Amino acid sequence: MADVQYTEDSIKSLDWREHIRLRPGMYIGKLGDGSSPDDGIYVLVKEVIDNSIDEHMMGFGKTIEVKISDQRVEIRDYGRGIPLGKVVDCVSKINTGGKYDSSAFQKSVGLNGVGTKAVNALSGYFKVQAFREGKTKIAEFERGIIKTDSEITSSSGRNGTFIAFEPDTTIFKNYHFIPGFLEEQIWNYAFLNAGLTINFNGEKFHSARGLYDLLERKTDEENNRYPIIQLKGDDIEIAMTHANQYGEEYYSFVNGQNTTQGGTHLIAFKEAVVRTIRDFYGKNYDPSDIRQSIVAAVAVRVQEPVFESQTKTKLGSQNVAPDGPTMRTFINDFVKKALDDFLHKNPETADALHKRIMQSERERKDMAGIKKLANDRAKKANLHNKKLRDCRVHYDTNHDNKDNTMIFITEGDSASGSITKSRDVQTQAVFSLRGKPLNCYGKTKKLVYENEEFNLLQHALNIEEGLEGLRYRKVIIATDADVDGMHIRLLLMTFFLQFFPDLVRDGHLYILDTPLFRVRNKKETIYCYTDEERRNAIAKLGNKPEITRFKGLGEISPEEFGEFINENIKLDPIILNNQTKIKDLLSFYMGTNTMERQLFIIDKLRIEKDLEEVIGTV
């Protein structure tokens, strides 16, 4: 064995900038490319806006200006502004900031003084400018290294802080901001800070009623079983209703932070709702019957919150304050009194809620028999399930690589064969369909258990009882880019939207984007996803390169497929924005044929012959 010297020289000390750049996941979670709402570039945006929100919460500034282009983010608030003598320190020295003074920031989002420093270190360009009492100071950085440190000068600008940054392309490779994800972020800030106005890329985001407005935008009022209930108390706000849909839908927040993975506050809320409703109606209803089709938002403010990761997506705090009550006691006491009082004062709402619970109970009992038979069949099939080529790491574990897990849903043996041979067996699974799935629009959930293929898919994903056990971070529909492939995409999307809408809402469903053309000469090969990319590739390679039009996934060799599903994977997320009504969406695309839909299809149609002629124009 080689003699390894262990001396003083072996001990390394990284400065703040080097540590963040070497281990970015410790500070912002996974990097990603912007195709997921929890990718690093959105965390960078959040870290800066959080500081502006904290100023607003302290009573300084009613407006925040946000401008985001392809590569650059600019945020201007009208709070107090960073003290001019500490501008550089606040964005470049770990454990420096105003949030350690608990009297100034009792219930802020971030308490560790890391957020803006991480943005600075992970940006190719970073600028901070503070305005205070007619004076201003500017500092500019590149990858955390200071380049400009101006003197304090006079200024006519209003008090506040301006920050601009460009994510470092050597760390965030091939990244792109998706407007839908950004708008969701901005709306959440507006809902949680009633009265605040955020101007985002020229559009005004404002909420007057807080979480009531959030639920109003997330639900279809006509399909809600009763009007939205809104309950407010000291450091807690709740809005809830029951809709006509499958599953449970929750939006949870702590100190303005969207806790997408829930935590102790959401667990306490679910328990409190069940306990209160059981007591009110005097019957020991099954928790699943009470919560079936619930849509709820819960926001709490706590002192010194403890999150389970730097990205603050799951609350771990057991208490609402160091010397305060437990989270469970605090939320249960509030819900028990506030919801019980509301139901007594609003008998029509109480009656509609009771009918919804009894309907869920009947549906569960009616389905119990067929569910048992289907699950028994699925267990037997899983022993020799040829449809699923599983991976080794799963999303419902604590594995470091769980965020990279994905499952490709393919059609036919040729496509699934190519993906299976070229996939990463650690994190990539493949589920193969047998032809086109059923159109399940308007059907009840019995269909999921009666149809063997749907039932096996449900079990492969492990989502029968909700998303807590979801086995893959990304569920990817991988079909040909022809008419049949598009139809299969629609049928699968209908399945998920009809029976598992929370899978889509939480950003787990994607379409695999595969190349339409391969352009190559003897020296270089370029894969093109659009006709414009094809033309650019031809111009680059010149001298009549060889052009191949891929008509189906089965035509792409396993070696080439490895290029598209590993390092250079391109995914299109399926995004449900605030205005999307699932019932209307499915009715238009998958319901009884209408002239409106026929005209839409004719308008959007691209004929295969047109693509063939594209090659002939070279």
C-alpha positions, -999 to +999 in steps of 0.1 A: +000+000+000+013+035-009+026+057+019+001+085+022+015+115+040-009+130+065+006+164+075-004+199+082-005+204+044-033+179+042-057+201+062-075+226+039-096+256+049-120+269+023-132+305+024-169+312+023-170+315-015-151+284-023-172+263+001-205+274-014-192+268-050-177+234-041-208+223-023-238+243-037-262+215-028-257+223+009-270+258+003-296+257-025-305+220-029-301+205-063-288+225-092-310+214-121-316+233-153-348+252-145-372+224-156-383+217-120-398+243-097-373+234-070-342+238-092-314+260-079-320+290-101-355+295-085-339+291-051-315+320-060-345+342-069-363+332-037-333+340-014-331+376-027-369+382-027-371+368+009-350+396+022-374+422+005-404+403+020-389+405+055-385+443+051-422+444+041-432+423+071-414+448+093-435+476+079-411+490+054-420+490+017-453+481+000-439+474-034-412+451-049-400+453-084-389+421-100-375+417-136-363+384-149-350+378-184-333+347-199-300+352-180-305+381-156-325+387-124-331+422-110-349+429-077-356+463-062-374+469-029-383+500-010-374+489+025-349+506+048-319+496+026-288+478+038-267+501+061-242+516+037-212+507+057-221+470+057-232+465+021-202+444+011-202+424+044-239+416+041-235+398+007-200+383+012-195+374+048-211+343+062-229+349+096-233+386+089-268+402+087-296+419+106-315+387+113-294+377+143-310+406+161-342+388+171-359+421+180-356+433+144-365+400+127-387+380+151-402+357+124-382+361+092-378+334+066-340+330+069-320+332+101-286+318+090-272+348+071-263+326+041-290+332+014-277+363-004-240+351+000-249+319-018-265+339-046-234+360-048-210+331-049-230+312-075-234+341-099-212+350-128-222+386-121-237+401-089-245+437-081-259+452-049-269+488-044-283+502-012-302+535-009-305+552+025-314+587+035-303+604+002-271+583-001-261+552-020-234+526-023-227+500-050-206+468-049-202+444-078-188+408-078-179+379-101-184+344-087-182+360-052-150+379-058-154+417-054-147+437-085-162+471-077-165+487-043-177+523-048-176+552-024-208+563-007-223+591-029-255+612-028-286+598-045-322+608-051-333+572-051-359+561-025-347+540+004-343+503-003-321+478-019-314+468-056-298+434-064-290+421-099-274+388-106-267+363-135-264+326-125-230+312-132-232+292-164-203+270-153-224+258-124-260+261-138-254+245-172-280+250-200-304+266-175-336+284-185-363+302-164-398+289-170-423+318-166-450+295-151-427+286-122-417+322-116-453+334-116-462+307-091-434+319-068-446+355-071-482+348-065-474+329-033-455+359-020-486+381-028-511+357-011-490+355+020-485+392+023-519+408+017-515+444+007-481+439-009-477+446-046-451+429-067-445+441-102-431+412-121-419+418-157-445+446-160-474+426-145-490+435-112-494+407-085-515+417-056-538+400-031-562+417-007-576+386+011-545+364+015-551+326+015-587+331+005-575+345-028-550+316-032-578+290-029-601+309-051-575+308-079-567+271-072-602+258-073-633+261-095-660+278-074-687+260-093-673+226-083-665+234-047-690+217-023-692+248-001-678+283-001-642+287+010-637+288+048-611+313+059-599+313+095-573+338+110-556+340+143-524+352+158-495+338+137-518+314+118-541+316+088-561+288+072-583+285+041-601+253+031-629+238+010-638+204-005-639+200-043-651+173-067-617+157-074-596+128-062-569+131-036-559+158-011-544+192-021-525+213+004-505+245+002-484+251+034-462+280+044-440+289+073-429+326+078-438+331+041-418+302+029-436+277+007-430+244+024-437+221-006-428+190+014-450+200+044-436+193+078-448+194+114-473+222+108-491+204+080-492+171+099-507+190+128-533+206+106-544+173+090-548+158+125-567+188+138-592+189+109-600+152+114-604+156+152-625+187+150-649+173+123-653+140+142-663+159+173-686+183+155-706+156+138-703+131+166-691+103+145-657+085+142-653+090+104-623+075+087-596+102+082-594+094+045-632+101+041-628+135+059-598+146+039-608+131+005-610+160-021-600+186+005-582+217-008-565+237+019-539+263+026-522+268+060-497+295+069-480+299+103-454+322+117-430+308+142-399+321+160-365+305+151-380+279+126-360+248+121-361+234+085-349+200+074-327+215+047-312+248+036-339+251+009-365+252+037-391+230+019-400+210+050-405+223+086-389+203+114-398+225+143-417+209+171-425+242+188-438+275+176-412+293+198-383+282+219-404+285+251-438+282+234-464+254+229-458+225+205-468+229+169-494+202+174-510+219+204-509+253+188-526+243+156-551+218+172-563+244+197-568+270+170-586+247+145-607+231+172-621+265+183-621+284+150-635+257+127-660+244+152-673+280+157-675+285+120-695+254+113-719+262+141-725+297+127-728+284+091-751+254+091-754+253+052-717+249+049-717+223+077-744+204+059-725+204+026-693+193+042-711+165+060-726+153+027-692+153+010-677+132+038-706+107+036-702+105-002-665+097+003-673+070+028-698+054+003-673+055-025-645+040-004-668+011+007-681+005-028-646+002-041-631-019-013-638-052-030-625-044-065-595-026-049-585-057-030-587-079-061-567-054-081-541-050-055-537-088-051-532-090-089-507-062-088-487-079-061-485-111-082-476-091-113-448-072-095-430-105-089-425-108-126-436-075-140-422-072-175-436-037-178-413-022-152-375-021-154-369-005-120-339+015-108-320+011-076-325+045-059-360+058-052-375+092-043-392+080-011-358+072+005-332+094+021-306+086-006-284+115-016-293+109-053-331+107-048-338+140-066-324+126-098-348+096-099-371+093-129-393+068-147-399+068-184-433+057-196-429+044-231-451+027-258-439-004-276-409-027-272-385-009-295-387+025-277-385+009-242-357-014-254-335+016-265-341+035-232-336+004-211-302-003-227-289+033-224-304+044-190-287+049-157-298+019-137-292+037-105-318+064-110-338+057-142-367+033-145-387+023-175-424+014-177-436+000-210-472+004-222-490-021-244-505+001-271-527+031-264-541+034-229-579+040-223-594+075-224-604+077-187-621+112-189-653+112-169-647+077-154-646+069-117-615+057-099-628+021-103-612+022-137-577+025-122-583-009-105-603-025-133-577-017-160-546-039-154-522-015-171-533+016-151-533-004-119-497-016-125-486+019-134-502+032-101-483+006-082-450+012-100-453+049-089-466+040-055-492+068-055-524+049-046-526+065-011-510+099-021-476+113-030-459+105+003-446+072-012-438+085-047-409+064-059-396+087-087-390+125-086-398+128-123-425+109-142-416+113-179-439+105-208-416+093-236-436+088-268-430+094-305-435+130-318-461+118-343-499+117-342-501+084-324-474+095-299-492+128-292-525+109-287-508+086-261-494+117-243-529+132-241-543+099-228-517+096-201-520+132-191-557+127-188-551+097-165-529+117-142-551+148-142-582+128-136-571+106-108-538+120-095-539+158-101-515+165-072-487+146-091-491+173-118-496+202-095-465+194-075-443+194-107-436+157-111-449+152-147-428+158-178-426+152-215-393+138-229-381+161-257-363+140-283-345+153-313-363+155-347-330+156-367-294+145-367-271+167-387-235+154-391-203+153-411-172+133-406-160+155-378-191+165-358-227+154-350-254+178-339-288+168-327-316+192-334-349+196-316-365+223-339-363+232-375-344+264-365-317+243-348-315+222-379-309+252-401-282+265-377-265+231-376-264+230-414-249+265-415-223+255-390-212+223-406-216+234-442-208+215-474-240+194-475-239+174-442-259+142-438-293+149-423-314+122-407-351+127-397-360+107-366-396+094-370-398+074-338-380+066-306-374+031-319-352+045-347-327+060-323-299+036-313-293+029-276-259+046-279-276+078-292-304+076-267-278+078-239-270+113-251-307+124-247-316+109-213-284+114-193-261+145-195-282+164-221-317+154-212-344+179-223-377+178-205-409+199-209-427+202-175-465+199-174-475+231-155-509+238-141-510+276-136-533+294-113-560+299-140-560+262-151-593+244-143-588+207-147-624+199-154-626+225-183-592+214-196-601+177-198-636+185-212-621+204-241-594+180-251-609+146-241-647+151-238-674+147-265-661+161-298-670+197-305-666+220-334-645+243-312-620+215-307-620+204-343-611+240-354-584+241-327-568+209-340-570+220-376-553+253-367-525+236-348-519+206-372-485+200-386-485+173-413-457+148-415-452+156-451-443+192-441-414+179-420-402+157-448-402+187-472-381+206-447-352+182-454-357+186-491-351+224-489-315+220-478 
